[in-house]
Each structure stands twice: as structure tokens, then as C-alpha cells.
Amino acid sequence: MTASVVGAITPRLQQAEIERARRKPTASLDAYDLYLRGVASFYKWTREGNDEALGFFYRAVERDPDFSVAYAAAAGCFSRRKGFGWVIDREQEVAETTRLARRAVLLGRDDAAALVDAGFALAFVAKDLEDGAAFLDRALLINPNLAWGWGTSGFVKLWLGEPNRAVECFAHAMRLTPLDPRIFFMQNGMAHAHFAAGRYEEALSWVRMALREVPDSHAALRVAAASSALAGHDEEAKRLIARLLEIDPALRISTLRNLFGPSRHPDYPAKYADALRKAGLPE
């Protein structure tokens, strides 16, 4: 019960702080206010919002060079860029993500929030699965009630080839914080985990919820199209691919590897690619 209360209250308190920060004049903002403004922009789930958030986080660490959570949040913006297909210079962004995440971990070894965003960015963007998983595990030892930590750990479990364990992580995250503005991330994760386990109708059920929250999510549209194709919903699969190509006209089977996280099991990305091929994604 205590864990549920903590998980439910935390996002409400953060949202109240975000609203307070928005009302303050820019000239008087301190590093924490800049960080909160960045979080507010990050929650817009748009490219423009993500770019704006990154700017706020960079300004926050200029004000306070030891602000571990702001470094981690900036690394999280690069995770968002990869997940939504917004990367411009892949090599440069991997290097910058690694720099930010490593700095966050160095400064925030006992800060669960910093360890979560930094660990996920290292795993997803830099494909350093070993260190990313270790930092996430450390975060959850420090704060086992951190819902965002369980949510990001779900994706790491998926990349480690443990889809059923991933489902448990995502479910626990949503129980801890059912009103979290990042609930989309966990629903999308559930869809990916069920897809990996071969439960395509369950994957579709979860990804439809995710798409109601963020209709133009690149990752959610991809797993929705892949799940539809393997579940036999051919028309839905084609419609979803058409929407994906409206958002990202350059998307091809050959470019999917740039969007995937690391995988200990090569069969998973191959199955994903084959499903999207079946759905109608061009080579």
C-alpha cells in the first residue's frame, strides 16, 4: 500500500512544481526550475518539445555543473530522439548521449532518478547493455518504489531476451503510478514484450492504449503494424504502415536497425523486420 501511495503521489507533486516553474519569470530561474521546465516540455511528446527540453536541461547544467539529474534528463532527450526517429547525426548523438549519461552517473551514484535515465540512455542509444542494466538495477535498489525505473527496466529485460520478466516490470510500474504522464511508455513496452513472446493480440490491445495517449509515436506505430501483420489483421497493418510513412517517409526495412535497442537474441529484430515487411514496409 505504501509503495502504491508513493508512486501515485510523486507525479502529482512533480506536476505541481512544473506549473509553479512555468509561472516564474525566466530571468529568475535557478537550475532546478530550468530542469522542471525541461520536464514539462519533455512531456509534450513532440519533436519541438523534446528539442526545447534539451535546451532547458543544458541551461540547467550550465547553472549547476554538478546537477546529475539534469545531465541524465538531457541523455533521456537523446533516447527520445532515437525512439521517435528524429536522429540527425547518429555518431555524434551516440557520443553526446554517452558523455551526458556517464557524467550523470559519476555525479549521481546514489541518485535513483539520475541512474534510471542515464542507464536507459546507455543501453538504448549507446547499446551498452551491461552498464545500462547495472545502473538500472542500482537505481531500484536505492528506490524500489520508483515506477520510471521499473518501466525502463522492462525494456532492458526485453533486450536481454526476457519478455515475460519485461511484462512483470511494466505491470509493476503501472501499478505504482497509474496516473504517470509517461504511462504511454509502459503501455508501449507491454506491447513490445507481448510481441516478442508471440502474443500478438495482447500486444495490439496494449499498443492501442499507447496510441490513444501518443497517436504519432514511431515505436508504437511500428509494433502495432508488426503485431497486426502477424495476428492476421492485414488491413490494419497496411493502414498503420501508411501512417508511419507519413511521419517518416524515409523509413525502410534497411533502416530499422537504427531504431532498435540492443538485443541479445538476433531472432527478435529479425522477426520484427519480417512482420513489418509483411505489413508493407518497403525494403
Secondary structure as GFF3:
##gff-version 3
##sequence-region A 1 283
A	DSSP	alpha_helix	2	22	.	.	.	ID=ss1
A	DSSP	three_ten_helix	26	28	.	.	.	ID=ss2
A	DSSP	alpha_helix	31	42	.	.	.	ID=ss3
A	DSSP	alpha_helix	47	63	.	.	.	ID=ss4
A	DSSP	alpha_helix	68	83	.	.	.	ID=ss5
A	DSSP	alpha_helix	90	107	.	.	.	ID=ss6
A	DSSP	alpha_helix	112	124	.	.	.	ID=ss7
A	DSSP	alpha_helix	129	142	.	.	.	ID=ss8
A	DSSP	alpha_helix	147	159	.	.	.	ID=ss9
A	DSSP	alpha_helix	163	176	.	.	.	ID=ss10
A	DSSP	alpha_helix	183	196	.	.	.	ID=ss11
A	DSSP	alpha_helix	200	213	.	.	.	ID=ss12
A	DSSP	alpha_helix	218	231	.	.	.	ID=ss13
A	DSSP	alpha_helix	234	247	.	.	.	ID=ss14
A	DSSP	three_ten_helix	253	258	.	.	.	ID=ss15
A	DSSP	alpha_helix	267	279	.	.	.	ID=ss16
###
